[in-house]
C-alpha cells in the first residue's frame, strides 16, 4: 500500500513529460511546474513556459490554459512571439525551440552551444538573439533557421536581452553587467550600471541609451526577476514571496501591490495599462484587468504539498498533505473539492476501505476517521505523539499504523 501510494504521488507531481506515457496533471490544474516566462500577442492570446519543457497557451485572456507539447524536457526560461503563429522559447543546455503554427508544433533548433540560455528577443520576424551562461550570445537573421554565436570576451552570465531594432540592443547579467550593441551584435560595449549587486530589489534606469544609469528604489529588498513597461511611465516588477511593485512615473516611485500569492513570481507581461499577467512557481498564473488593484488567480486546485492519494473506486478518491489538507474527487480526478479534516497537522497517508470509510494519519500521532466519505472527519486517540507515516486496514475494524507500530482491532 505504501509503495503504491508513493509511486502514485511521484507520478502525479512529475512533469508533463509523463503525460506522454498516459499520466496527466489533475491537481493543480492545468499543471504544477514552475513557470518562468510569459508572452502575449494581444489581450487574448498568450503563452507561458517553464520547468521540464512546460508550454501552455491561452486564447481567452488566461481564463483557460491548454498544455502544448514542447518536444523537450529541458527547463524553458524565456518565450517571445513575433506574430500570433511564430514564436521562440529558450532554456537549459542551449535549448531553442520554434513554432510557426501558434504552438501546435514546436521544433528544436541547432545553435552550437550547450550553455544555459536565459532570455530571447526578436527585433523583427527574422532577427533575434538569445543570451545565457558564460556571456553566450546567439543570433539569427533568418527566423531561427540558423543561429550563430557572438562573443563579447567575457565570462559573466547574461540573464536578459532586449533590442529596439535590428541594430541596437542591450544585455544584462551578473554583478550589474550591462552591454550594448549598435551594429546588431557584431560589437558589444560595456556600460556602467553604477551597481555591482543586483539581487536586492535594485532597479536601474537610463534616459540616454545607457550612457548613464540611475539607481531607483523599488520598495523591496527581494530579488527582482522580471520588469515590464507598457509605456514610458507605467510598469511592473515581480519577485519572490509573490511580490509585485508598480510605477506610474517612470520608476521614480514604486508601490507594492497585493498579488494574492506567496509563491515566487518569475515573469510579468502587460498588454495594456490595465491588463497584466504574472507567472511563477508551482504553476502560478495571476491576472489583473485594473492595473493591479486586484490580482486574480487563473489556476485551479491547490499547490499545497500532497503526501498520499487513495481511491475507493475508479471515480472516488482522496489526497492528503500539509496543514491537514484533504481533497476529494468524485470524477476520477478531473476536479477536487476541499474537505475539512479538523486538524492542521501534516497528514502523511490516507486509506479507504470503501466509498464511505477511511482513515488518515500524520504528525504528532494524528489519526482521523470518516464514515461518510469525508464529509466529516473525527479525531481518534493514537496514544502516541510519534509521526504516523503509514496506515493499513484489513477490514473496517482492524488496522495498523506505522512508526511504531500501532494496531487497532
ABEGO torsion letter per residue (X at the ends): XAAAAAAAAAAAABBAAAAAAGBBBAOBOABABBBABBBBABAABBBBBBBGGBBBBBAAGGABBBBBBAGBABBBABBBBABAABBBBBBBGGBBBBBAAGGABBBBBBAGBABBBABBBBABAABBBBBBBGGBBBBBAAGGABBBBBBAGBABBBABBBBABAABBBBBBBGGBBBBBAAGGABBBBBBAGBABAAAGBBBBBAAGGABBBBBBAGBABBBABBBBABAABBBBBBBGGBBBBBAAGGABBBBBBAGBABBBABBBBABAABBBBBBBGGBBBBBAAGGABBBBABBEBABBBABBBBABAABBBBBBBGGBBBBBAAGGABBBBBBAGBABBBABBBBABAABBBBBBBGGBBBBBAAGGABBBBBBAGBABBBABBBBABAABBBBBGOBBBBX
